[in-house]
Amino acid sequence: MRMEDTGIEGIIMDIKPLDHLMNEIAFVRAGQWDYERVTYDYKIGSAEKNITYYIRIQGYAVEGEVDRGDAVIKLSTPLLGKHYYPHGVEYGEGEDFPESVVDRAKGLLAKVKNELDNFAK
C-alpha cells in the first residue's frame, strides 16, 4: 500500500545524516542497498499468525554512490507491506491492513517527516 501525501517523497538528503536519522527512529537499512538505491524498513509485529507488517521508505542516489557514502538520496513514496511467512512481503493495493497498523504507520511516517524537517533547519 502506497502511503501517499506524507511529505517524505521528494526529500533530498545526504546519505550519512539520512542513515543516522532513520536509525534513530528504528528504520533499518542493513544490507538493503546497491550503488544507486537504499531501502529503510520498520518492522511492526502482529498478533496474526505468521504475519508481520513493514513500513518501507526507498530512495535513489541523485549524486554519488551509496557504497562510497557520498550519495545524495531522493526519497520515494513510503510503502506499507504485509509479510506472509515464508512467501515474502506484499505491497499490493489488494492487501487488507488493519486500521491500527495503518494508523501506526501514519504516525511513524509523520515522525520521520518531522525529523527530516528538523534536520533541514
Secondary structure in CASP SS format (residue, H / E / C, confidence):
PFRMAT SS
TARGET T0000
AUTHOR 0000-0000-0000
METHOD secondary structure of the structure
MODEL  1
M C 1.00
R E 1.00
M C 1.00
E C 1.00
D C 1.00
T C 1.00
G C 1.00
I C 1.00
E C 1.00
G C 1.00
I C 1.00
I E 1.00
M E 1.00
D E 1.00
I H 1.00
K H 1.00
P H 1.00
L H 1.00
D H 1.00
H H 1.00
L H 1.00
M H 1.00
N H 1.00
E H 1.00
I C 1.00
A C 1.00
F C 1.00
V E 1.00
R C 1.00
A C 1.00
G C 1.00
Q C 1.00
W E 1.00
D C 1.00
Y C 1.00
E C 1.00
R E 1.00
V E 1.00
T E 1.00
Y E 1.00
D E 1.00
Y E 1.00
K E 1.00
I E 1.00
G C 1.00
S C 1.00
A C 1.00
E C 1.00
K C 1.00
N C 1.00
I E 1.00
T E 1.00
Y E 1.00
Y E 1.00
I E 1.00
R E 1.00
I E 1.00
Q E 1.00
G E 1.00
Y E 1.00
A E 1.00
V E 1.00
E E 1.00
G C 1.00
E C 1.00
V C 1.00
D C 1.00
R C 1.00
G C 1.00
D C 1.00
A C 1.00
V E 1.00
I E 1.00
K E 1.00
L E 1.00
S C 1.00
T C 1.00
P C 1.00
L E 1.00
L E 1.00
G E 1.00
K E 1.00
H E 1.00
Y E 1.00
Y C 1.00
P C 1.00
H C 1.00
G E 1.00
V E 1.00
E E 1.00
Y C 1.00
G C 1.00
E C 1.00
G C 1.00
E C 1.00
D C 1.00
F C 1.00
P C 1.00
E H 1.00
S H 1.00
V H 1.00
V H 1.00
D H 1.00
R H 1.00
A H 1.00
K H 1.00
G H 1.00
L H 1.00
L H 1.00
A H 1.00
K H 1.00
V H 1.00
K H 1.00
N H 1.00
E H 1.00
L H 1.00
D H 1.00
N H 1.00
F H 1.00
A H 1.00
K C 1.00
END
